[in-house]
Amino acid sequence: MGPPRGGVGVGVGGGSGIGVAMVFLIVSASSLLIRLPLVARARLPNPTSSSYTSRSRSRALLLLPASSPLRAYCPASRRPSPATCSAAYASSSMATDDNPLLADFDFPPFDRVEPTHVRPAVRTLLARLEGKLADLEKGVQPTWGKLVEPLERIVDSLEVVWGTVDHLKAVKDSSDLRAAVEDVQPDKVKFQLRLGQSKPIYQAFNAIRNSSDWETLSEARKRIVEAQIKEAVLSGVALEDEQREKFNQIEQELEKLTQKFSENVLDATKKFEKLITDKNEIDGLPATALGLAAQTAASKGHENASAENGPWIITLDAPSYIAVMQHARNRALREEVYRAYLTRASSGDLDNTNIISQILKLRLEKAKLLGYKNYAEVSMAQKMATVDRVEELLEKLRAASWDHAVKDMEDLKAFAKESASPEANDLAHWDLSFWSERLRESKYDINEEDLRPYFALPKVMDGLFSLANRLFGVSVEPADGLAPVWNSDVKFYCVKDSSNSPVAYFYFDPYSRPSEKRGGAWMNVVFSRSRVLARNGSPVRLPVAHMVCNQTPPVGDKPSLMTFREVETVFHEFGHALQHMLTKQDEGFVSGIRGVEWDAVELPSQFMENWCYHKNTLLSIAKHYETGELLPEEIYAKLVAAKNFRAGTFSLRQIRFASVDMELHTTYDPNGSLSIYDVDRRVAERTQVLAPLPEDKFLCSFSHIFAGGYAAGYYSYKWAEVLSADAFSAFEDVGLDNEKAIEETGRRFRETVLALGGGKSPLEVFVSFRGREPSPEALLRHNGLLPVAAL
């Protein structure tokens, strides 16, 4: 499952039943668009007022561009009656004072936005921005103040409103909200294309690039100019007439298809519910999972459901699905749930197969219109890597992982046989996670479920914030009530520097809500740091982020008791948030994650995960929620020892996903005789020890590349993992117990990786921190995949 379109984060990957709790990362292009405050609102006269006449209406309409969607409300050619126009005005909420999306706010009014606000807000805003863009084009000059700054305001004006709506669709989905978004999405895409294909703006950026003042610009400003030129080309600015029209049609259709793909995955996930009344059927499920299943049943009308007596409802939402796959002794139940998960959105009205085919055809056609051989080349145009370097990295990691994965499978079969398992000689995909957990428990004497009481969410967050203070010199304080939230479970925080001054804010939405919230975990931008958009006499606008997870919610009177993997996920998302919040770039287009090449954006997030295995850090967060007992040191040692359990298998899994993504976007012909499933099976032959099932349709729920913005970019997980592992090795080099050296290294990490944003190339940023270019050795060593002789 992926994050919502526009997020950076992690999600449980669909796939072949091995390592179902493995997390994967996502970023999408829209998350990297800077968001700045709304421009001043221009208004049409109120048609209900006594001063409103047909002449007033005509004059007002003349102020609008011909393409403005607001002309549809009272089209001059039809000359409707005043009553008709008044009704249109009222229904469109053109009197926008009461529309929270168009209010002047410090923080988005998440608590007040309803689906009925979406259509009028977006259409009204687009009309304003049409005028702003027309004005910019008329008076455009190749200077920062006359080009970049007004463009920044236009871009963000849309992103603030659309970002709020898109976020609510991810965390508070409904049929009414879907319908509203579907109605206005074409208008939004049309404006974005109009903006991206603006020749006056494109020519002005080129004029800056070619001017005698070019060398006087800061590195950040040079990167902004070059990025804008490249983005314009990739938006079709050089296309004319029929080619441009075709390109725009493709973009509109891709937007619809990717949106539909995502909705189908969510609906297919929600659709599966298995009611269980016989506790024997769910023998082996831990108390936490039983409590969650009973809580789900209660929410579905089984008022007296209890963890002890049921009934219980099993779903495909991550906490439920993973618990069944890892712990249910009922093999038939595991098979049923596994097959349901693997075939999500692959049949009936929710079938994504044809949608995938259309997406791939359109992407290839788009690439060729832009002059590229395939869509992967389009994707790589804005990344660090090239297709050849990606393939080289994936093959190097595959070769290093294969023998380890084969050994993983042999160990699993041997253990199942020793345990007198009836399926020992015929292990299937739905057996792998179950027997992996049993082997891990036996080999390391560790049970993740037994660890939950030591990882209560409030204590984990306290420890995480303490680590941020130690490494980066910032403090995180609760600020609930300062900003509106979309659910009562959402927390709001303020980040302060060493002088106790606020530097950023963030929301945290921790729990799974399968009826309305997408799966996975992600961080996204609410506002970016920006000099141009400073308010109330401040020198900059402070950044604001939101972190979203889907972890186990509180059950009864117990707090949220987390698995260790959920702890890692929270650390991961906070790493993304730190890069957004601790940026020191004041140029909005390159602050935080904005302007960072896509395949480097996971560096801070994966870097933070390493601290979950650091003794002092882990022991600071691991206290029993009832007794206050510290996690015993021997259990910590077992956790560390188990860190690389089945590392070869998990590595191959990611390589499979990255490889099929690359092949579908390079050599695959969507108009040919081979199906997408043929490609996946061919890739699986060299990346999966146990062949996938014939009915494996995981591609139909692979939102990362078909809805999450990671097309021809899934390799970035491994690419950035090389960077993050090498970055963490800098702390290992100075000694993880050397507090002074750790603090100094942490401050250097903050001043480079976290502070520089997109103002420098990722390679330059990495070298500034590490003193050399990255090496994959640290990643292979951390994963236990490096031959001893190479150490």
C-alpha positions in Angstrom: 0.0 0.0 0.0 1.3 3.4 -0.8 0.7 6.8 0.6 -1.6 9.3 -0.8 -0.5 11.0 -4.0 1.8 13.7 -2.9 3.4 12.1 0.1 6.8 10.9 1.2 6.6 7.8 3.4 6.4 4.1 4.0 3.8 1.5 3.3 3.4 -2.3 3.6 4.2 -3.7 0.2 1.9 -6.2 -1.5 3.7 -9.2 -2.8 4.7 -12.7 -2.4 4.1 -13.4 1.2 7.7 -13.1 2.5 8.4 -10.3 5.0 4.8 -8.9 5.0 5.9 -6.4 7.6 8.7 -5.0 5.4 8.2 -1.3 4.8 8.8 0.6 1.6 9.1 4.2 0.9 7.3 6.6 -1.4 7.6 10.1 -2.7 5.5 11.8 -5.4 6.0 14.8 -7.4 3.1 16.8 -6.0 4.6 16.6 -2.5 7.6 18.5 -3.7 5.6 21.6 -4.8 6.1 24.5 -2.5 3.1 25.8 -0.7 2.7 29.5 0.0 -0.2 31.7 1.3 -3.2 32.6 -0.7 -3.2 35.7 -2.8 -5.6 38.5 -2.2 -9.1 37.6 -3.4 -10.7 39.3 -6.3 -14.5 39.3 -6.2 -17.3 39.4 -8.7 -20.3 41.5 -7.6 -23.0 39.7 -5.7 -25.9 39.0 -8.1 -28.4 39.1 -5.3 -27.6 42.7 -4.5 -29.8 45.6 -5.7 -26.9 47.1 -7.7 -26.4 43.9 -9.7 -27.5 44.2 -13.3 -26.8 42.3 -16.5 -24.4 45.1 -17.4 -22.6 44.5 -14.0 -22.4 40.8 -14.8 -21.0 41.5 -18.3 -18.4 43.8 -17.0 -17.4 41.3 -14.3 -17.2 38.5 -16.9 -15.0 40.7 -19.1 -12.4 40.7 -16.3 -12.1 37.0 -16.5 -9.8 35.2 -19.0 -11.7 33.3 -21.8 -10.6 30.0 -20.3 -11.8 30.8 -16.8 -14.1 28.2 -15.3 -16.1 30.9 -13.6 -17.6 31.9 -16.9 -19.6 28.7 -16.7 -21.6 30.2 -13.7 -23.3 33.0 -15.7 -22.2 32.6 -19.4 -22.8 35.8 -21.2 -23.8 34.1 -24.4 -26.9 32.5 -22.8 -28.0 35.7 -20.9 -29.8 33.8 -18.1 -32.3 35.6 -16.0 -31.1 37.3 -12.8 -32.8 34.6 -10.8 -30.9 31.8 -12.6 -27.6 33.6 -12.3 -28.3 34.3 -8.6 -29.0 30.6 -8.0 -25.8 29.7 -9.9 -23.9 32.2 -7.8 -25.3 30.9 -4.5 -24.7 27.2 -5.4 -21.1 27.9 -6.5 -20.4 29.8 -3.2 -18.8 32.6 -5.2 -19.5 34.7 -2.1 -16.5 32.9 -0.6 -16.5 34.5 2.9 -17.9 31.3 4.4 -15.7 28.9 2.5 -12.9 27.8 4.8 -10.7 26.7 2.0 -10.5 30.3 0.8 -10.1 31.9 4.2 -6.9 33.7 5.2 -5.5 31.1 7.7 -2.3 30.5 9.6 -3.0 26.7 9.6 -5.5 24.9 7.2 -9.0 24.6 8.7 -9.0 20.8 8.5 -11.9 20.6 10.9 -14.2 22.8 8.9 -13.7 21.7 5.3 -16.6 19.7 3.9 -17.0 18.1 0.4 -19.4 20.9 -0.5 -16.6 23.4 -0.1 -14.3 21.8 -2.7 -16.0 22.6 -6.0 -16.6 26.3 -5.4 -13.2 26.8 -3.7 -11.1 25.2 -6.4 -13.1 26.9 -9.2 -13.0 30.3 -7.6 -9.3 30.0 -6.9 -8.5 28.9 -10.4 -10.2 31.9 -11.8 -8.1 34.2 -9.6 -4.9 32.4 -10.6 -5.8 32.7 -14.3 -5.8 36.4 -13.8 -2.6 36.4 -11.8 -0.8 34.2 -14.4 -2.0 36.5 -17.3 -0.7 39.5 -15.4 2.6 37.8 -14.8 3.0 36.8 -18.5 2.2 40.3 -19.7 4.8 42.0 -17.5 7.3 39.3 -17.1 10.9 40.3 -16.7 13.9 38.0 -16.2 14.5 39.2 -12.7 14.0 37.4 -9.4 11.4 39.9 -8.1 9.4 40.0 -11.3 9.5 36.4 -12.2 10.3 33.9 -9.5 8.6 35.5 -6.5 5.2 36.0 -8.2 5.5 32.5 -9.7 6.1 31.1 -6.2 2.9 32.8 -5.0 0.8 31.4 -7.9 2.1 27.9 -7.4 1.5 27.8 -3.7 -1.9 29.4 -3.9 -3.2 26.3 -5.6 -1.1 23.9 -3.6 -2.4 25.2 -0.3 -6.0 24.6 -1.3 -5.5 21.4 -3.3 -3.1 20.1 -0.8 -5.7 20.4 2.0 -8.3 18.7 -0.1 -5.9 15.9 -1.2 -4.8 15.3 2.4 -8.4 15.0 3.6 -9.1 12.6 0.8 -6.2 10.4 2.1 -7.2 10.5 5.8 -11.0 11.2 5.7 -12.2 9.7 2.5 -15.9 9.7 1.5 -18.0 9.2 -1.7 -19.0 12.9 -1.6 -15.3 14.0 -1.4 -14.3 11.7 -4.2 -17.1 13.1 -6.4 -16.1 16.7 -5.7 -12.4 16.0 -6.4 -13.3 14.2 -9.6 -15.4 17.1 -10.8 -12.7 19.8 -10.3 -9.6 17.7 -11.0 -9.7 18.4 -14.8 -9.8 22.1 -14.2 -6.8 21.9 -11.8 -4.8 19.8 -14.3 -5.7 22.2 -17.1 -4.4 25.2 -15.1 -1.2 23.3 -14.1 -0.6 22.5 -17.8 -1.2 26.1 -18.7 1.3 27.2 -16.1 3.9 24.6 -17.0 3.6 25.4 -20.7 3.9 29.2 -20.4 6.4 30.3 -23.0 6.8 33.8 -21.6 7.8 32.3 -18.2 10.0 29.7 -19.9 11.7 32.3 -22.0 12.3 34.5 -18.9 14.0 31.7 -17.1 16.2 31.0 -20.1 17.0 34.7 -20.2 18.2 34.6 -16.6 20.3 31.5 -17.4 22.0 33.2 -20.3 22.5 36.6 -18.7 25.7 38.1 -17.7 24.4 38.1 -14.1 24.2 34.3 -14.0 27.5 33.8 -12.1 26.4 36.2 -9.5 23.5 34.1 -8.4 23.7 31.8 -5.4 23.9 28.1 -6.0 20.3 27.7 -4.7 19.0 30.3 -7.2 20.9 28.7 -10.1 19.3 25.3 -9.2 15.9 26.9 -9.1 16.4 28.4 -12.6 17.7 25.2 -14.1 15.0 23.1 -12.5 12.3 25.4 -13.8 13.6 25.2 -17.3 13.8 21.4 -17.1 10.3 21.1 -15.7 8.9 23.3 -18.4 10.4 21.1 -21.1 9.0 18.0 -19.4 5.6 19.8 -19.1 5.5 20.1 -22.9 6.4 23.8 -23.3 8.3 23.0 -26.6 5.3 21.2 -28.1 3.1 22.9 -30.6 -0.5 22.6 -31.9 -1.6 18.9 -32.3 1.3 17.6 -30.2 0.6 19.9 -27.3 -3.1 19.1 -27.5 -2.3 15.4 -27.4 0.2 15.8 -24.5 -2.4 17.7 -22.5 -5.0 15.0 -23.2 -2.5 12.4 -21.9 -1.9 14.3 -18.8 -5.6 14.7 -18.1 -6.2 11.0 -18.7 -3.2 9.9 -16.5 -4.5 12.0 -13.7 -7.9 10.3 -13.8 -6.4 6.8 -14.2 -4.0 7.1 -11.3 -6.7 8.5 -9.1 -9.0 5.6 -10.0 -6.2 3.1 -9.4 -5.7 4.4 -5.9 -9.5 4.4 -5.1 -9.8 0.8 -6.4 -7.0 -0.3 -4.1 -8.6 1.4 -1.1 -12.1 0.0 -1.9 -10.8 -3.5 -2.5 -8.9 -3.4 0.8 -12.0 -2.2 2.6 -14.2 -4.8 0.8 -12.7 -7.8 2.4 -14.1 -8.6 5.9 -14.0 -12.1 7.4 -16.3 -12.5 10.4 -15.1 -15.2 12.8 -17.2 -16.6 15.7 -15.1 -19.7 16.6 -12.0 -18.8 18.5 -10.3 -22.0 17.3 -10.2 -20.5 13.8 -7.9 -17.7 15.0 -5.8 -19.8 17.4 -2.3 -18.2 17.7 -3.3 -14.6 17.2 -1.9 -12.5 20.0 -4.0 -10.6 22.5 -3.4 -7.3 20.7 -4.7 -8.7 17.4 -7.7 -10.3 19.0 -8.5 -7.0 20.7 -8.2 -5.1 17.4 -10.4 -7.7 15.6 -13.1 -7.5 18.3 -12.9 -3.7 18.2 -13.4 -3.8 14.4 -16.4 -6.1 14.9 -17.9 -3.7 17.4 -17.5 -0.9 14.9 -19.4 -3.0 12.4 -22.5 -3.5 14.6 -21.4 -6.4 16.8 -21.9 -4.3 20.0 -20.9 -7.0 22.5 -17.7 -8.1 20.7 -14.8 -8.8 23.0 -11.2 -10.0 22.6 -11.9 -13.1 24.7 -15.3 -14.2 23.2 -15.6 -12.5 19.9 -16.9 -12.2 17.4 -13.9 -11.0 15.5 -13.5 -9.4 12.0 -10.3 -9.9 10.0 -9.5 -7.3 7.4 -6.7 -6.5 4.9 -5.6 -3.4 6.8 -2.0 -3.8 7.7 -2.3 -4.5 11.5 -4.9 -7.2 10.9 -3.3 -8.7 7.8 0.2 -8.9 9.3 -1.1 -10.5 12.5 -2.8 -13.3 10.6 0.1 -14.0 8.3 2.6 -14.1 11.2 0.6 -15.8 13.9 -2.5 -17.6 12.8 -2.0 -21.4 13.2 -5.0 -21.9 10.9 -3.3 -22.5 7.6 -6.6 -22.3 5.6 -7.2 -18.8 7.1 -3.7 -17.7 6.2 -4.2 -18.9 2.7 -7.6 -17.1 2.3 -6.3 -13.8 3.7 -3.1 -14.0 1.7 -4.9 -14.7 -1.6 -7.3 -11.9 -0.9 -4.4 -9.5 -0.3 -2.4 -10.6 -3.3 -5.4 -10.2 -5.6 -6.7 -6.9 -4.4 -8.2 -4.7 -7.1 -7.7 -7.4 -9.8 -11.3 -8.4 -10.6 -14.8 -7.1 -11.1 -15.6 -3.4 -11.0 -12.4 -2.7 -9.0 -10.0 -4.5 -11.5 -6.9 -2.4 -12.1 -5.5 -4.5 -14.9 -6.8 -2.5 -17.8 -6.0 0.8 -15.9 -2.4 -0.3 -15.6 -2.3 -1.1 -19.3 -3.7 2.3 -20.2 -1.3 4.1 -17.8 1.7 2.4 -19.4 0.6 3.1 -22.9 0.0 6.8 -22.1 3.3 7.1 -20.3 5.2 5.7 -23.3 3.3 8.0 -25.7 4.1 11.0 -23.5 7.8 10.0 -23.4 8.0 9.8 -27.2 6.2 13.2 -27.6 8.9 14.7 -25.4 11.7 13.0 -27.5 12.6 10.2 -25.1 12.8 6.5 -25.9 10.8 5.4 -22.9 9.2 6.7 -19.7 12.2 5.7 -17.5 14.3 8.3 -19.4 11.7 10.9 -18.5 11.8 9.9 -14.9 15.6 9.9 -14.8 15.7 13.4 -16.2 15.0 14.8 -12.7 17.0 12.2 -10.6 20.6 11.5 -9.6 20.7 8.2 -11.5 20.6 7.0 -15.0 18.9 3.8 -16.3 22.3 2.1 -16.7 23.4 3.0 -13.2 20.2 1.8 -11.7 20.4 -1.5 -13.5 24.0 -1.9 -12.3 23.1 -1.2 -8.7 20.1 -3.5 -8.7 22.2 -6.4 -10.2 25.0 -5.8 -7.7 22.6 -6.0 -4.8 20.7 -8.9 -6.3 23.9 -10.9 -6.7 24.9 -10.1 -3.1 21.5 -11.1 -1.8 20.6 -14.3 -3.8 22.7 -16.9 -1.9 21.5 -15.5 1.4 17.9 -15.7 0.3 18.4 -19.3 -0.8 19.8 -20.1 2.6 16.9 -18.3 4.2 14.5 -20.7 2.5 16.5 -23.8 3.3 16.6 -22.8 7.0 12.8 -22.2 7.0 12.1 -25.6 5.4 14.5 -27.4 7.9 12.9 -25.7 10.9 9.3 -26.5 9.7 10.4 -30.1 9.3 12.0 -30.2 12.8 8.7 -28.8 14.1 6.8 -31.7 12.5 4.8 -29.3 10.4 2.5 -31.1 8.0 3.3 -28.5 5.3 7.1 -28.8 5.8 7.7 -30.4 2.5 5.4 -28.1 0.6 5.8 -24.6 2.1 3.5 -22.1 0.3 3.6 -18.3 0.3 1.0 -18.1 3.1 3.4 -20.2 5.3 6.5 -18.2 5.0 5.7 -15.3 7.4 4.2 -17.7 9.9 7.2 -20.0 10.0 9.7 -17.1 9.7 8.2 -15.8 13.0 8.5 -19.2 14.6 12.1 -19.6 13.5 13.0 -16.1 14.7 11.4 -16.8 18.1 13.3 -20.1 18.3 16.6 -18.7 17.0 16.7 -15.5 19.0 14.2 -16.2 21.8 12.3 -13.1 20.9 8.7 -12.5 20.2 7.6 -9.1 18.8 4.2 -9.4 20.4 5.8 -9.8 23.8 7.7 -6.6 23.1 4.6 -4.4 22.5 4.1 -3.5 26.2 7.5 -1.9 26.1 6.7 0.3 23.2 3.8 2.5 24.2 3.3 5.3 21.7 3.7 8.3 24.2 7.0 6.9 25.5 8.3 6.2 22.0 7.6 9.8 20.9 9.3 11.1 24.0 12.4 9.1 23.2 12.3 10.1 19.6 12.1 13.8 20.5 14.9 13.4 23.0 17.1 11.9 20.2 16.4 14.8 18.0 17.4 17.2 20.8 20.7 15.3 21.3 21.6 15.0 17.7 20.3 18.3 16.2 19.8 20.6 19.1 16.0 21.1 18.7 13.2 20.5 21.2 9.7 19.3 20.3 6.7 20.4 22.4 3.0 19.6 22.3 1.0 22.4 20.8 -2.5 20.8 20.7 -5.2 23.4 20.2 -3.0 25.8 18.2 -4.1 24.3 14.9 -7.3 22.7 13.7 -7.1 18.9 13.2 -9.1 16.4 11.1 -9.5 13.7 13.8 -9.4 13.8 17.6 -6.5 11.4 17.5 -4.3 13.8 15.7 -1.5 15.6 17.7 0.1 18.9 16.9 3.7 19.8 17.8 6.0 22.8 17.8 9.7 22.4 17.0 12.0 24.9 18.7 15.7 25.7 18.4 18.2 26.1 21.2 17.1 29.6 21.9 13.5 28.4 22.4 12.3 30.0 19.2 9.8 28.1 17.0 11.3 26.9 13.8 8.5 24.6 12.5 5.3 22.7 13.4 3.9 19.3 12.5 0.8 17.2 12.8 0.9 13.5 13.7 -1.9 11.1 12.8 -0.8 7.8 14.2 -3.6 5.2 14.0 -5.2 3.0 11.4 -8.8 3.9 10.3 -9.5 1.5 7.5 -13.0 2.8 6.8 -11.7 6.3 5.7 -7.9 6.3 5.7 -5.4 5.0 3.1 -2.9 2.4 4.2 0.8 3.0 4.6 2.7 5.8 6.2 3.8 9.1 4.9 5.0 12.6 5.5 3.8 15.5 3.5 4.2 19.3 3.3 1.6 21.7 4.6 3.7 24.9 4.2 7.3 25.2 3.2 9.9 27.6 4.6 9.9 30.8 2.4 11.2 34.3 2.6 8.8 35.5 0.0 5.7 34.3 1.9 6.7 35.7 5.3 3.8 37.0 7.4 3.3 39.5 10.2 6.8 41.0 10.0 8.6 37.7 10.3 11.7 37.2 8.0 10.4 33.8 6.8 7.4 31.7 6.8 8.0 28.7 9.0 7.6 25.2 7.6 4.7 22.9 8.6 4.4 19.2 7.9 2.1 16.3 8.7 3.2 12.7 9.6 0.6 10.0 9.0 0.9 6.3 10.1 -1.4 3.4 10.2 -0.3 1.6 13.4 -2.3 -0.4 15.9 -4.7 2.0 17.7 -5.4 1.9 21.5 -7.5 -1.0 22.5 -9.8 -0.5 25.5 -7.9 1.4 28.2 -4.5 0.5 26.9 -2.4 3.0 25.0 -1.2 2.2 21.4 1.3 -0.7 22.0 3.6 -0.8 19.0 5.5 -3.5 17.3 9.2 -2.8 16.8 8.5 -2.3 13.1 5.9 0.3 13.9 8.6 2.1 16.0 10.9 2.0 13.0 8.2 3.5 10.8 7.6 6.4 13.2 11.4 7.1 13.2 11.4 6.9 9.4 8.6 9.4 8.9 10.2 11.8 11.5 13.4 11.7 9.4 11.4 13.0 6.4 9.8 15.7 8.6 13.1 16.8 10.0 14.5 17.5 6.5 11.4 19.5 5.8 11.4 21.4 9.1 15.1 22.0 9.8 15.9 23.4 6.4 17.7 26.7 6.4 16.9 27.5 2.8 14.8 30.7 2.5 14.2 30.2 -1.2 10.9 28.5 -1.2 11.4 26.4 -4.3 14.4 24.6 -2.8 13.6 24.6 1.0 13.1 21.3 2.8 12.4 18.4 0.5 11.6 20.8 -2.3 14.0 20.5 -5.2 15.8 17.4 -3.8 16.3 14.8 -6.5 13.8 12.1 -5.9 16.3 9.2 -5.4 18.0 11.0 -2.5 14.9 12.2 -0.6 14.8 9.0 1.5 18.3 9.6 3.0 17.2 11.3 6.3 14.3 8.9 6.8 16.3 5.7 6.4 19.1 7.3 8.4 16.8 7.8 11.4 15.7 4.1 11.4 19.3 3.1 12.3 18.9 4.7 15.7 16.2 2.2 16.6 19.1 -0.3 17.1 21.3 2.1 19.1 21.3 0.8 22.7 20.9 4.1 24.6 18.2 5.3 22.2 16.2 2.1 22.3 16.5 1.7 26.1 15.3 5.3 26.5 12.0 4.5 24.8 11.4 0.9 25.8 9.7 1.0 29.2 6.8 -1.3 30.2 3.6 0.8 30.0 2.3 -0.6 33.3 5.3 -1.4 35.5 7.8 1.1 34.1 10.3 -1.7 33.8 13.1 -1.0 31.3 13.5 -3.4 28.4 16.0 -6.0 29.7 19.5 -5.6 28.1 19.5 -9.3 27.0 16.3 -8.6 25.0 18.0 -5.6 23.4 20.9 -7.8 22.5 18.5 -10.3 20.9 16.8 -7.5 18.9 20.2 -6.5 17.5 21.1 -10.1 16.7 17.8 -10.5 14.9 18.2 -7.3 12.9 19.5 -9.1 9.7 17.2 -12.1 10.0 16.3 -13.1 6.4 18.0 -9.9 5.1 18.7 -11.6 1.8 15.0 -12.4 1.3 13.9 -8.9 2.2 16.5 -7.4 -0.1 15.5 -9.5 -3.0 11.8 -8.5 -2.4 12.6 -4.8 -2.9 14.8 -5.6 -5.9 11.9 -7.5 -7.5 9.7 -4.5 -7.1 12.3 -2.1 -8.4 13.2 -4.4 -11.3 9.7 -4.9 -12.5 9.1 -1.2 -12.3 12.1 -0.5 -14.4 11.3 -3.1 -17.0 7.7 -2.0 -17.4 9.0 1.5 -18.1 11.9 0.7 -20.3 11.8 -2.4 -22.5 8.2 -3.5 -22.1 5.8 -2.8 -25.0 2.3 -2.2 -23.6 1.0 -2.7 -27.1 2.7 -6.1 -27.6 1.7 -9.6 -26.8 3.2 -9.9 -23.4 1.1 -9.0 -20.4 2.3 -7.1 -17.3 2.1 -10.3 -15.4 4.4 -12.0 -17.9 7.0 -9.3 -17.1 6.6 -9.8 -13.4 7.0 -13.5 -13.6 10.1 -13.1 -15.7 11.6 -10.7 -13.1 10.6 -13.0 -10.3 12.7 -15.9 -11.7 15.9 -14.0 -10.8 14.6 -12.2 -7.7 12.4 -14.6 -5.8 13.5 -18.0 -4.5 9.9 -19.4 -4.3 8.1 -18.7 -7.6 5.1 -16.5 -7.3 1.6 -18.0 -7.6 0.1 -18.1 -11.1 -2.7 -15.8 -9.9 -0.2 -13.3 -8.3 -1.7 -9.9 -9.2 0.2 -7.7 -6.8 0.8 -5.2 -9.6 -2.9 -4.3 -9.3 -2.2 -2.8 -5.8 1.2 -1.5 -6.6 0.2 2.1 -5.8 3.8 3.2 -5.5 4.3 3.2 -9.3 0.7 3.5 -10.6 -0.7 6.1 -8.2 2.0 7.2 -5.8 4.4 9.0 -8.2 7.2 6.5 -8.1 7.0 5.3 -11.7 10.5 4.2 -12.9 11.7 5.4 -9.4 11.1 2.5 -7.1 14.8 1.8 -7.2 15.2 4.9 -5.1 14.6 2.9 -2.0 17.9 1.1 -2.5 19.7 4.1 -4.0 18.9 6.2 -1.0 19.6 3.3 1.4 23.2 3.3 0.1 23.4 7.0 1.1 21.7 6.6 4.5 23.7 3.6 5.5 27.0 5.4 4.6 25.8 8.5 6.5 25.1 6.5 9.6 28.5 4.9 9.4 29.9 8.4 10.1 28.4 8.1 13.6 29.8 4.6 13.9 33.2 5.8 12.9 33.4 8.3 15.8 32.0 5.8 18.3 28.3 5.5 19.1 29.0 5.8 22.8 31.1 9.0 22.4 28.5 11.5 23.3 30.5 14.6 22.4 31.5 13.2 19.0 28.0 12.0 18.3 26.7 15.5 19.1 29.3 17.2 16.8 28.5 14.7 14.0 24.8 15.3 14.5 25.1 19.0 14.2 27.1 18.5 11.0 24.3 16.3 9.6 21.8 19.0 10.5 23.9 21.7 8.8 24.3 19.7 5.6 21.7 17.0 4.9 18.9 18.6 6.8 19.6 22.3 6.2 20.6 22.5 2.6 17.4 21.2 1.0 17.4 21.3 -2.8 19.8 24.3 -2.8 22.7 21.9 -3.6 22.9 18.7 -5.5 22.5 15.6 -3.3 25.9 14.4 -4.1 27.5 17.7 -3.0 25.4 17.7 0.1 26.5 14.1 0.9 30.2 15.0 0.3 29.8 18.1 2.5 28.7 15.8 5.3 30.8 12.7 4.7 33.9 14.2 3.2 33.8 11.7 0.2 31.4 10.1 -2.2 29.0 7.4 -1.0 29.9 3.7 -1.0 27.5 0.7 -0.9 29.8 -1.1 1.5 28.1 0.2 4.6 24.7 -0.9 3.4 25.9 -4.5 2.6 27.7 -4.5 6.0 24.6 -3.3 7.9 22.5 -6.0 6.2 25.0 -8.7 6.8 25.4 -9.3 3.1 29.1 -8.3 2.8 31.7 -11.1 2.6 33.9 -11.2 5.7 37.0 -10.9 3.5 35.7 -7.5 2.3 35.5 -6.0 5.8 
